[in-house]
Amino acid sequence: MNLTLRLTTITAIMAAITSASALETELQHGAFAVGDDGTAKPFWILAGAGLQSKAIDQGWVLHDDAASNLNATVRYYGFGVTLAGVVAVGQDKSSSYPVRRPEPSSAAEAASWEAQKMANDIAGNPYSRNLYYARENKPGELLQLNAKLDWVFQINGVYGDNGPFLQIIPKVEWNTYPNQSASPWAPGITPRRTADNEVKQDQTWVGVDLWWATPIPGIEIGASNDWNMGGIPGYRGAVGSRQFLQAAPIDWQFWQIVNFGNGEYNGYFVGQDHRGMSYSEIGGKAIVPMPFANWWGYAKANWTYWLDSENRRMLDSLNRDAGDLQLGIGIEYRMQ
């Protein structure tokens, strides 16, 4: 059994801090494996809970105070069901959410908006297609709910030691913000229909993740593509790398991800309607065994940073940070 396979067995944990990320950085078990040497188990169950310093979804800070997370996964011969939620622990009095402005109702209104954008560009001021709805997040509110169906197809045996070589993971993922009203009218604007102005824009992502285990033990390279079937935001993708290191009794995991999207995606979360890079993620996780069988504890950190200068200018104009550090601790029960 090679080092990559040992680390894949030891560090398989579902994400508990980051939510609805374009590219899942955590290892997945219970795969449908071909070229299997008998070490890949077809069944996997996980349940976890933790605390985190703030709640972030796809680079946007949903709750700038303490939050708790709950997650559970069941997988059999590759088919998996995951449920995850984030609940506010602290109180965030300055939380804000993007609200999509309705499309212009006439050519004259469209020309007026374009003139506003040009004037802002000349003045060097950021211009957003969004309005921003402010509200107070209270302790106990369910901030985010995420459900995912996926299938993990794993190829083993390409390397001489019969270890894992490639994981292909088609998926359908649903994401929503339950504590948000479906139609909180933004100040100064009257929506033409309910769907024009939803803060709680439910997202139904359909896509695929791919992770390749390089010939260097413990180093993997991945990519992801997702399309939202529910409307805005439209398309997101990611490329990245992850590394695993076993230094008993601590198992270490690290990742570096670059996320990107089309104009609808970037415009929804920040307000700049142009395609390209959105935000990066750099993180690490330490995992330790607990005194009880099948129980593990972890500490985790993830730093997000918006890469495009226009997006950073927009966040600055909203008094939001372009980079955020998220810390967390938790416990998990795992069985296979």
Long-range contacts (C-beta under 8 A, 24 or more apart in sequence): 1-39, 1-161, 1-163, 2-159, 2-161, 2-163, 2-217, 3-217, 3-218, 3-246, 4-163, 4-164, 4-213, 4-217, 4-218, 4-244, 5-39, 5-161, 5-163, 5-164, 6-246, 7-217, 7-218, 7-244, 7-245, 7-246, 7-251, 8-163, 8-164, 8-213, 8-244, 9-39, 10-246, 10-251, 10-287, 11-244, 11-251, 11-253, 11-287, 12-44, 12-334, 13-46, 13-48, 13-285, 13-287, 13-296, 13-298, 13-332, 13-334, 14-46, 14-48, 14-71, 14-73, 14-82, 14-84, 14-332, 15-71, 15-84, 16-48, 16-50, 16-69, 16-71, 16-84, 16-298, 16-300, 16-328, 16-330, 16-332, 17-50, 17-52, 17-69, 17-300, 17-302, 17-326, 17-328, 18-56, 18-281, 18-283, 18-302, 18-326, 19-55, 19-56, 19-57, 19-58, 19-69, 19-84, 19-86, 19-144, 19-146, 19-175, 20-57, 20-58, 20-144, 20-146, 20-173, 20-175, 20-203, 20-205, 21-58, 21-238, 21-257, 21-259, 21-281, 22-58, 22-224, 22-226, 22-236, 22-237, 22-238, 22-257, 22-259, 23-209, 23-222, 23-223, 23-224, 23-238, 23-239, 23-240, 23-257, 23-259, 24-169, 24-209, 24-224, 25-240, 25-242, 25-253, 25-255, 25-257, 25-281, 25-283, 26-253, 27-244, 28-75, 28-80, 28-150, 28-152, 28-167, 28-169, 29-75, 29-152, 29-336, 30-75, 30-76, 30-77, 30-78, 30-80, 30-152, 30-336, 31-75, 31-78, 31-152, 31-153, 31-154, 31-167, 32-77, 32-78, 32-79, 32-151, 32-152, 32-153, 32-154, 33-154, 33-155, 33-156, 33-164, 34-153, 34-154, 34-155, 34-156, 34-157, 35-155, 35-156, 35-157, 35-158, 35-162, 35-165, 36-156, 36-157, 37-156, 37-157, 37-162, 40-154, 40-156, 40-164, 41-336, 42-76, 42-77, 42-78, 43-75, 43-76, 43-336, 44-73, 44-74, 44-75, 44-76, 44-80, 44-334, 44-335, 44-336, 45-73, 45-74, 45-75, 45-334, 45-335, 45-336, 46-71, 46-72, 46-73, 46-332, 46-333, 46-334, 46-335, 47-71, 47-72, 47-73, 47-332, 47-333, 48-72, 48-330, 48-331, 48-332, 48-333, 49-330, 49-331, 49-332, 50-298, 50-328, 50-329, 50-330, 50-331, 51-89, 51-328, 51-329, 51-330, 52-86, 52-326, 52-327, 52-328, 53-325, 53-326, 53-327, 53-328, 54-324, 54-326, 55-86, 55-88, 55-143, 55-144, 56-302, 56-304, 56-324, 56-326, 57-144, 57-175, 57-177, 58-236, 58-259, 58-269, 58-278, 58-279, 59-259, 59-269, 59-270, 59-278, 59-279, 59-304, 59-306, 60-98, 60-269, 60-270, 61-95, 61-320, 61-321, 61-324, 62-86, 62-95, 62-97, 62-137, 62-143, 62-144, 62-177, 63-88, 63-90, 63-92, 63-95, 63-137, 63-143, 64-92, 64-94, 64-95, 65-89, 65-90, 65-91, 65-92, 65-137, 66-90, 67-143, 69-328, 69-330, 75-152, 78-151, 78-152, 78-153, 78-154, 79-149, 79-150, 79-151, 80-148, 80-149, 80-150, 80-151, 80-152, 81-147, 81-148, 81-149, 82-146, 82-147, 82-148, 82-150, 83-146, 83-147, 84-145, 84-146, 84-147, 84-148, 85-142, 85-144, 85-145, 85-146, 86-142, 86-143, 86-144, 87-140, 87-141, 87-142, 87-143, 88-137, 88-138, 88-139, 88-140, 88-141, 88-143, 88-179, 89-139, 90-139, 91-136, 91-137, 91-138, 91-139, 92-136, 92-137, 93-136, 94-134, 95-134, 95-135, 95-136, 95-137, 96-132, 96-133, 96-134, 96-135, 96-318, 96-320, 97-132, 97-133, 97-135, 97-177, 97-180, 97-199, 98-130, 98-131, 98-132, 98-133, 98-199, 98-268, 98-269, 98-270, 98-271, 99-130, 99-131, 99-132, 99-133, 99-184, 99-186, 99-197, 99-198, 99-199, 100-129, 100-130, 100-196, 100-197, 100-198, 100-201, 100-232, 100-267, 100-268, 101-129, 101-130, 101-131, 101-186, 101-189, 101-196, 101-197, 102-189, 102-191, 102-192, 102-196, 102-197, 103-196, 105-192, 125-317, 126-271, 126-272, 126-310, 126-313, 126-314, 126-316, 126-317, 127-271, 128-270, 128-271, 128-272, 128-314, 129-267, 129-271, 129-273, 130-267, 130-268, 130-270, 130-271, 131-186, 131-187, 131-188, 131-189, 132-186, 132-318, 133-184, 133-186, 133-199, 135-180, 135-184, 137-179, 141-178, 141-179, 142-178, 142-179, 143-177, 143-178, 143-179, 144-175, 144-176, 144-177, 144-178, 145-175, 145-176, 145-177, 145-178, 146-173, 146-174, 146-175, 147-173, 147-174, 148-172, 148-173, 148-174, 149-173, 159-215, 163-213, 164-213, 165-212, 165-213, 166-210, 166-211, 166-212, 166-213, 167-209, 167-210, 167-211, 168-208, 168-209, 168-210, 169-208, 169-209, 169-210, 169-211, 170-207, 170-208, 171-205, 171-206, 171-207, 171-208, 171-209, 172-204, 172-205, 172-206, 173-203, 173-204, 173-205, 173-206, 173-207, 173-226, 174-202, 174-203, 174-204, 174-205, 175-202, 175-203, 175-204, 175-205, 176-200, 176-202, 176-203, 195-231, 201-230, 201-231, 201-232, 201-233, 201-268, 202-230, 203-228, 203-230, 203-233, 204-228, 204-229, 204-230, 205-229, 205-236, 211-242, 218-243, 218-244, 218-245, 219-243, 220-244, 228-265, 232-264, 232-267, 232-268, 233-261, 233-264, 233-265, 233-267, 233-268, 233-269, 234-261, 234-262, 234-263, 234-264, 234-265, 235-261, 235-262, 235-264, 235-265, 236-260, 236-261, 236-262, 236-265, 236-278, 237-261, 240-281, 249-288, 249-289, 250-286, 250-287, 250-288, 251-286, 251-287, 251-288, 252-284, 252-285, 252-286, 252-287, 253-284, 253-285, 253-287, 254-283, 254-284, 254-285, 255-281, 255-282, 255-283, 255-284, 256-280, 256-281, 256-282, 257-281, 257-282, 258-307, 266-308, 266-311, 270-306, 270-311, 270-314, 270-315, 271-314, 272-308, 272-310, 272-311, 272-314, 274-308, 274-310, 276-308, 277-307, 277-308, 278-306, 278-307, 278-308, 278-311, 279-304, 279-305, 279-306, 279-307, 279-311, 280-304, 280-305, 280-307, 290-331, 294-333, 294-334, 294-335, 295-331, 295-332, 295-333, 296-331, 296-332, 296-334, 297-329, 297-330, 297-331, 297-332, 298-329, 298-330, 298-331, 298-332, 299-327, 299-328, 299-329, 300-327, 300-328, 300-329, 300-330, 301-325, 301-326, 301-327, 301-328, 302-326
